[in-house]
Amino acid sequence: MDTDKHGFKHSEITDKVIRVFFEVYNELGHGFLESVYERSLEIALNSLGLKVCRQIQIPVWFRRQPVGDFTADMLVADCVLLELKAIRGNPPISVDDLLVADRENDDLIKPS
């Protein structure tokens, strides 16, 4: 599996996603709706040859029973989930917030 020196999964893809995020933000700036950033990220990631799916329905299970669906904003290269948030100001965010999607969805997303 593709990991970086810290053991994070999919580092080649996540490095590209992070770089593209900053490119999009630097071009657009702040103040737009999530949908504007989502579409812009899709265009930029596609230009790097990365497959992007938007508004992905992911089934949620509890004690081996389906309890609903989670709609993820984007799935990149069939392995990295992105949940976008367009907000005012700079709220505190931790590394745990950034890693939770990989940890929680590792078994939910099966590349086709």
C-alpha positions in Angstrom: 0.0 0.0 0.0 1.1 3.6 -0.7 2.2 5.1 2.6 4.4 8.0 3.6 7.1 8.1 6.2 4.5 8.5 8.9 2.6 5.4 7.6 -0.4 7.4 6.3 -2.2 5.6 3.5 -2.5 6.8 -0.1 0.1 9.5 0.4 0.6 10.0 -3.4 -3.0 10.9 -3.8 -3.4 12.9 -0.6 -0.3 15.0 -1.5 -1.9 15.9 -4.8 -5.3 16.6 -3.2 -3.7 19.0 -0.6 -1.7 20.7 -3.3 -4.8 21.2 -5.5 -6.8 22.4 -2.5 -4.3 25.3 -2.0 -4.3 26.0 -5.7 -8.1 26.3 -5.8 -8.2 28.4 -2.6 -5.4 30.7 -3.8 -7.3 31.3 -7.1 -10.8 31.6 -5.8 -10.2 33.0 -2.3 -12.8 32.7 0.4 -16.5 33.4 0.6 -18.0 30.9 -1.9 -20.5 28.1 -1.3 -19.1 24.6 -0.9 -20.5 23.6 -4.3 -18.2 26.2 -6.0 -15.1 24.8 -4.3 -16.3 21.2 -4.9 -16.6 21.7 -8.7 -13.3 23.7 -8.8 -11.5 20.8 -7.0 -13.1 18.3 -9.4 -11.8 20.3 -12.4 -8.3 20.7 -10.9 -8.0 17.0 -9.8 -9.3 15.8 -13.2 -6.6 17.9 -14.9 -4.0 15.8 -13.0 -5.6 12.6 -14.3 -7.4 11.7 -11.0 -10.8 10.2 -11.1 -13.3 12.2 -9.0 -16.8 11.2 -8.0 -19.0 13.7 -6.3 -21.8 13.3 -3.7 -21.2 9.6 -3.0 -23.7 7.6 -1.0 -22.1 5.4 1.6 -24.1 3.0 3.6 -23.8 3.2 7.4 -24.1 0.0 9.4 -24.6 -0.4 13.2 -24.3 -3.8 14.8 -24.4 -5.4 11.4 -27.6 -3.7 10.4 -28.0 -0.8 7.9 -29.1 2.4 9.6 -28.8 4.9 6.8 -26.5 6.6 4.3 -23.8 9.1 4.6 -23.3 11.5 1.6 -19.6 12.2 1.1 -18.7 15.3 -0.9 -16.0 13.6 -3.1 -14.2 10.4 -3.6 -10.8 10.7 -5.3 -9.1 7.8 -7.1 -11.5 5.4 -5.5 -9.6 5.7 -2.2 -9.6 9.2 -0.6 -12.8 10.7 0.7 -13.1 14.5 0.9 -15.7 16.3 3.1 -15.6 20.0 2.3 -16.6 22.7 4.6 -16.9 26.4 3.5 -17.0 28.5 6.6 -16.4 32.0 7.8 -13.2 32.6 9.8 -10.6 30.1 10.9 -12.0 27.5 13.3 -9.7 25.2 15.2 -9.1 21.9 13.5 -6.9 19.0 14.6 -5.1 16.2 12.7 -7.6 13.8 14.2 -10.4 15.6 12.3 -8.4 15.1 9.1 -7.7 11.5 9.6 -11.1 10.3 10.8 -12.4 9.7 7.3 -9.6 7.3 6.3 -9.9 5.4 9.6 -13.7 5.1 9.6 -14.3 4.4 5.9 -11.4 2.1 5.1 -13.6 -0.9 4.9 -16.6 0.9 3.5 -15.1 2.1 0.2 -14.4 -0.7 -2.2 -12.8 0.4 -5.5 -14.7 -1.1 -8.4 
